Amino acid sequence: MVTPRILRAADIERERIRRLWGNYIFLGKPNVLDGDPGLGKSTVLIDISARVTTFRPMPDGSRSDLEGPASVLILNAEDGAGDTIRNRLEAAGADLDRVIIWDCNIDDDGSELLPSLPEDIGLMAELIRRHNVAMVTIDPIMAYLGSNTNSYRDQDVRRALAPLAKVGEATGAAIVLVRHLNKAMGGSAIYRGGGSIGIVGAARSGLLAAKHPDDENRRILASTKCNLGPQPPSLAYRLEGHVNGAGYVVWEGVTTHTADTLVSQPAGDEERTARDEAADFLRDVLAAGPVPAKEILRQAREAGINEKTLRRAKGDIGVVARKGGFDAGWTWELPHSEDGHEDAEDRHENECPPSVSVVHLRDTWQASEYPDKCRSCTITLKPEELASGYCGWCKAHGKDRAEGKEAS
């Protein structure tokens, strides 16, 4: 039996919002940093980490609500600890004794595994408390979501991030999630982060790292959302090289550019194509098995992926579409091997001639008038299908919709 827990507002003790960095990063809350590769997202977080470990002022000159130097916990699946992360920390002036890098988990047989969320949330809470951690950075969040979490499905994401938010609240540590951008153009910057909108929805602050539209050597950190106060101003920065070979951030003050104007810039040559991202989306969504086509299209729209692009990516990686019967809907699934073949659903959707009414053909079918069309669905027949008068899919599924009998 479930018993509801209720709170009377008058009995709740008032608490002050605690800030790691103004209205950019909040203590005890999830925060999100979005941006394309190569713009210094990880380096920006290293810079903030260095300030936390040494109790230095933040980039805008403000002070955190911390009482003194604190530790940071870094989860980074893309950069090497020895050749990149340590060098960047040194370049930023961090106290290395206060930086904890959660490199991997080691299981009973000695195998090394990436931490997985929410499965390892208890280990994270233990590390935060043991080392007096004030900030946790997870870069990128997609690499650390468990195999049962579909990063494009809002319900899955919220279920995975809810325990993370509770750990932040219980420990007082700021949780910063890093994401790459999707390829949707225009609109609000809040929708440009990869995966479900539920990721930034769970965050109390959203940030965007983007190219400076007026100077190719500069970058901008802008706010995409702030639930706990006014949106902070955008800040310009550039990346400089240190003598140890690592990059570090030089902050250059306030700029008038906003997150929405920054995401409207044309995509750079180094970015992945929209079809590449759509292919990754399909692999993620279909990893656990077949999914109804309508559900995939819905999730794609939420992720900012154009349907035309999605269907092209579907053909690129050979996603198979199946239909259980004429009254059942289509499902999509990954192929046993990505051979890039075109499946029956694509032929049905793409080859029906736009200048001819499909309904008209089905209602007034005369085989002699359209010898190269399937007698059931009217798509163009392949040479080997001409003799039977049916496309491979309709023949395999057995029923002639035009004449109400079995295809032979």
C-alpha positions in Angstrom: 0.0 0.0 0.0 1.3 3.4 -0.9 1.1 6.2 1.6 1.4 9.8 0.4 3.8 12.1 2.2 2.4 15.6 2.4 4.0 18.9 3.6 2.2 21.9 4.9 3.9 25.0 3.4 3.7 26.8 6.7 5.8 24.0 8.3 8.6 24.0 5.7 11.8 25.7 6.9 12.8 28.5 4.5 16.2 27.8 2.8 18.5 30.2 1.0 19.5 29.4 -2.6 23.3 28.7 -2.6 25.4 29.6 -5.6 28.6 28.2 -6.8 28.8 30.9 -9.4 26.1 33.6 -9.4 23.2 32.6 -11.5 25.4 30.4 -13.8 25.9 27.4 -11.5 23.9 26.5 -8.4 25.0 24.4 -5.5 22.9 21.4 -4.7 21.2 21.5 -8.1 21.7 20.0 -11.6 23.1 22.4 -14.1 23.7 21.8 -17.9 26.5 23.1 -20.2 25.8 22.6 -23.9 28.1 23.2 -26.9 29.7 21.8 -30.0 33.1 20.0 -29.9 36.2 22.2 -29.9 34.7 25.3 -28.2 36.3 24.7 -24.8 33.4 23.3 -22.7 35.7 21.0 -20.7 38.3 23.7 -20.4 35.7 26.2 -19.0 34.7 23.6 -16.4 38.4 23.0 -15.5 38.7 26.8 -15.0 35.7 26.8 -12.6 37.1 23.7 -10.9 40.4 25.5 -10.3 38.6 28.4 -8.7 36.6 26.1 -6.4 39.7 24.2 -5.2 41.6 27.5 -4.5 38.6 29.6 -3.4 39.4 32.2 -6.0 36.8 34.6 -7.4 34.7 33.4 -10.3 35.2 34.8 -13.9 32.9 37.8 -13.3 34.6 38.7 -10.1 31.8 37.3 -7.8 32.4 34.9 -4.9 30.8 31.6 -4.4 28.7 30.7 -1.3 31.3 28.2 -0.3 33.1 28.9 3.0 36.6 28.1 1.6 38.4 25.8 -0.8 36.6 22.6 -1.7 37.1 19.5 -3.9 35.7 18.7 -7.3 34.7 15.3 -8.7 35.4 14.9 -12.5 33.8 12.2 -14.7 35.3 12.7 -18.2 34.9 10.0 -20.9 36.6 11.9 -23.7 39.9 13.3 -22.3 42.9 11.4 -20.9 43.6 12.0 -17.2 47.4 12.2 -17.6 47.9 13.9 -20.9 44.9 16.3 -20.9 43.0 16.7 -17.6 46.0 17.1 -15.3 47.7 19.5 -17.7 44.6 21.7 -18.0 44.2 21.8 -14.2 47.8 22.9 -13.8 47.4 25.5 -16.5 44.3 26.8 -14.7 46.1 26.9 -11.3 44.0 24.2 -9.6 44.9 22.6 -6.3 45.5 19.1 -7.6 45.1 17.5 -4.2 41.4 18.7 -4.2 40.6 17.2 -7.7 39.1 13.7 -7.7 38.9 12.0 -11.0 36.4 9.1 -11.1 38.2 7.1 -13.8 36.3 3.8 -13.8 34.8 1.0 -11.7 36.6 -2.3 -11.4 34.4 -5.4 -11.1 35.2 -8.7 -9.4 37.1 -10.1 -12.4 39.3 -7.0 -12.8 37.4 -5.5 -15.8 37.3 -1.7 -16.0 33.8 -0.2 -16.5 32.6 3.4 -16.8 30.5 4.6 -14.0 26.8 4.2 -14.9 23.9 6.4 -13.8 21.6 6.0 -12.0 23.1 2.5 -11.0 26.2 4.0 -9.4 24.5 7.0 -7.7 25.3 5.5 -4.3 29.0 5.4 -5.1 28.9 9.0 -6.3 27.2 10.2 -3.0 29.9 8.4 -1.0 32.7 10.1 -3.0 31.1 13.5 -2.6 30.9 13.2 1.2 34.3 11.5 1.7 36.2 14.2 -0.3 34.1 17.3 0.6 33.2 17.8 -3.1 31.4 21.0 -4.0 31.1 20.4 -7.8 30.6 17.3 -9.9 31.2 17.5 -13.7 29.9 14.7 -15.9 31.4 15.1 -19.4 29.4 14.1 -21.5 26.3 12.9 -19.6 25.3 10.6 -22.5 28.4 8.4 -21.9 27.4 7.7 -18.3 23.7 6.9 -18.7 23.0 3.3 -18.1 22.2 0.8 -20.9 18.6 0.8 -19.9 18.3 4.6 -20.3 17.2 6.0 -23.7 18.7 9.5 -23.7 16.1 10.6 -26.2 13.1 9.4 -24.2 11.9 12.0 -21.7 10.6 9.4 -19.2 13.9 7.5 -19.1 16.0 10.6 -18.7 13.9 12.0 -15.8 14.0 8.6 -14.1 17.8 8.6 -14.4 18.4 12.2 -13.4 16.0 12.3 -10.4 18.4 10.3 -8.1 21.3 12.6 -9.3 19.3 15.7 -8.3 18.6 14.2 -4.9 22.3 13.5 -4.3 23.0 17.1 -5.2 20.3 18.3 -2.8 21.5 16.0 0.0 25.2 16.8 -0.3 25.0 20.4 -1.4 27.2 19.7 -4.4 26.6 21.4 -7.8 26.1 18.8 -10.5 27.1 20.0 -14.0 26.1 17.8 -17.0 27.8 18.4 -20.4 26.1 17.8 -23.7 26.9 18.2 -27.4 24.4 20.1 -29.6 21.9 18.6 -32.0 21.6 19.9 -35.5 18.2 21.6 -35.3 18.5 25.1 -36.7 16.7 28.2 -35.4 14.3 28.3 -32.5 15.3 28.6 -28.9 18.8 27.6 -27.7 17.2 25.5 -24.9 16.2 22.9 -27.4 19.6 22.6 -29.0 21.2 20.2 -26.5 21.5 16.5 -27.5 19.0 14.0 -26.2 15.7 14.6 -24.5 14.4 18.0 -23.5 14.1 16.4 -20.0 17.8 16.8 -19.4 17.8 20.6 -19.4 14.3 20.4 -17.9 15.7 18.8 -14.8 18.5 21.4 -14.6 18.0 24.7 -12.7 20.6 26.4 -14.9 21.4 25.9 -18.6 24.6 27.3 -20.2 25.8 27.3 -23.8 29.3 27.5 -25.1 29.4 28.9 -28.7 31.6 30.6 -31.3 31.8 34.4 -31.1 30.0 35.6 -34.3 32.3 38.5 -34.8 35.7 37.0 -33.9 36.8 33.4 -34.8 39.3 33.4 -32.0 36.8 34.1 -29.3 34.0 32.1 -27.6 30.9 33.0 -25.6 29.3 31.4 -22.6 25.6 32.3 -22.5 22.7 31.3 -20.4 19.8 29.3 -21.9 17.7 29.1 -18.8 17.8 30.0 -15.1 15.0 28.9 -12.8 16.3 30.4 -9.6 16.9 34.0 -10.6 17.4 36.5 -13.5 19.4 35.1 -16.4 23.0 36.2 -16.1 24.8 38.1 -18.8 26.8 36.4 -21.6 30.6 36.3 -21.1 33.2 36.3 -23.8 36.4 34.2 -23.5 39.3 32.8 -25.5 41.5 29.8 -25.2 45.2 30.3 -24.8 48.1 27.8 -24.7 50.1 27.1 -21.6 53.8 26.2 -21.5 52.8 22.6 -20.6 50.9 22.3 -23.9 47.4 22.5 -22.4 44.8 25.1 -23.1 43.3 27.5 -20.5 40.6 30.1 -20.5 41.0 33.9 -20.6 37.8 35.7 -19.7 37.1 38.9 -21.5 33.9 40.3 -19.9 30.3 40.8 -20.8 28.9 40.6 -24.3 25.5 41.5 -25.6 25.1 38.2 -27.6 22.4 35.9 -26.4 22.2 32.1 -26.5 19.3 32.2 -29.1 21.3 34.4 -31.5 24.4 32.3 -31.1 22.7 29.0 -32.1 21.3 30.7 -35.2 24.8 30.8 -36.7 25.6 28.5 -39.6 27.1 25.2 -38.7 30.9 24.8 -39.1 32.6 22.3 -41.3 33.9 20.3 -38.3 30.5 19.5 -37.0 28.9 16.2 -37.6 26.2 16.2 -40.3 22.5 16.0 -39.4 22.3 12.5 -40.9 25.2 11.4 -38.7 23.3 12.6 -35.6 20.0 11.1 -36.8 21.8 7.7 -37.3 23.2 7.9 -33.7 19.7 8.7 -32.5 18.3 5.6 -34.2 21.0 3.4 -32.8 20.3 4.6 -29.3 16.5 4.4 -29.6 16.5 0.9 -31.2 19.3 -0.6 -29.1 16.9 -2.5 -26.9 14.8 -3.9 -29.8 11.9 -2.9 -32.2 10.1 0.3 -31.5 6.8 1.6 -33.2 7.6 3.9 -36.0 5.2 6.6 -34.7 7.0 6.6 -31.3 10.4 7.0 -33.1 9.1 9.9 -35.1 7.7 11.6 -32.0 11.0 11.2 -30.2 12.9 12.6 -33.2 10.7 15.7 -33.3 11.4 16.3 -29.6 15.2 15.9 -30.3 15.0 18.4 -33.2 15.6 15.9 -35.9 13.8 16.5 -39.2 11.7 13.5 -40.4 13.3 13.6 -43.9 16.8 13.5 -42.4 15.7 10.7 -40.1 14.4 8.5 -42.9 17.7 9.1 -44.9 19.7 8.0 -41.8 17.4 5.0 -41.5 18.4 3.9 -45.0 22.1 4.7 -44.3 22.3 2.3 -41.4 19.9 -0.3 -42.8 17.1 0.0 -40.2 14.5 -2.6 -40.9 10.8 -1.8 -40.9 8.3 -4.5 -40.2 4.5 -4.7 -40.2 2.7 -7.5 -38.4 -0.4 -7.3 -40.6 -2.5 -4.8 -42.5 -4.2 -3.6 -39.3 -0.9 -3.3 -37.3 1.5 -0.4 -37.3 5.1 -0.3 -38.5 7.9 -1.0 -36.2 11.6 -0.2 -36.8 14.6 -2.3 -35.7 18.3 -2.4 -36.2 19.6 -4.8 -38.8 21.9 -7.7 -37.9 24.4 -5.9 -40.1 24.3 -2.3 -41.2 24.2 -2.9 -44.9 22.3 0.2 -45.8 19.6 -1.6 -47.7 16.2 0.0 -48.5 13.4 -1.9 -46.8 9.8 -2.5 -47.8 8.4 0.4 -45.9 10.7 2.9 -47.6 9.6 1.6 -51.0 6.0 1.9 -50.1 6.5 5.5 -48.7 8.9 6.7 -51.3 8.0 5.1 -54.6 4.2 5.7 -54.8 4.1 8.3 -57.6 3.0 11.7 -56.2 1.1 12.5 -59.4 -1.2 9.5 -59.1 -3.8 9.1 -56.4 -3.1 5.8 -54.5 -6.7 5.6 -53.4 -7.8 6.0 -57.0 -5.6 3.2 -58.2 -6.7 0.8 -55.4 -10.4 1.5 -56.1 -10.2 1.3 -59.9 -7.4 -1.1 -60.5 -6.8 -2.4 -64.0 -3.6 -4.4 -64.3 -3.4 -3.7 -68.0 -3.3 0.1 -67.4 -0.4 -0.1 -64.8 1.7 -3.2 -65.7 4.7 -1.9 -63.7 2.7 -1.1 -60.5 2.0 -3.5 -57.5 -1.6 -4.6 -57.7 -1.9 -4.0 -53.9 0.0 -0.9 -52.9 0.8 0.6 -56.4 4.5 1.1 -55.9 6.8 0.5 -58.9 7.7 -3.1 -59.3 11.3 -4.4 -59.6 11.9 -6.5 -62.7 11.7 -9.8 -60.9 8.3 -8.8 -59.4 6.6 -8.0 -62.8 5.5 -11.6 -63.4 3.5 -11.9 -60.2 2.2 -8.3 -60.3 3.0 -7.8 -56.6 5.9 -6.2 -54.8 8.0 -8.4 -52.5 6.4 -7.0 -49.3 2.8 -7.5 -50.4 3.5 -11.0 -51.7 5.3 -11.9 -48.5 2.4 -10.6 -46.4 -0.1 -12.4 -48.5 -3.1 -10.1 -48.9 -4.2 -8.1 -52.0 -5.9 -5.0 -50.6 -7.1 -3.9 -54.0 -9.1 -7.1 -54.7 -9.6 -8.4 -51.2 -7.9 -11.8 -51.9 -4.6 -13.5 -51.2 -1.6 -12.5 -53.4 -0.2 -15.4 -55.3 
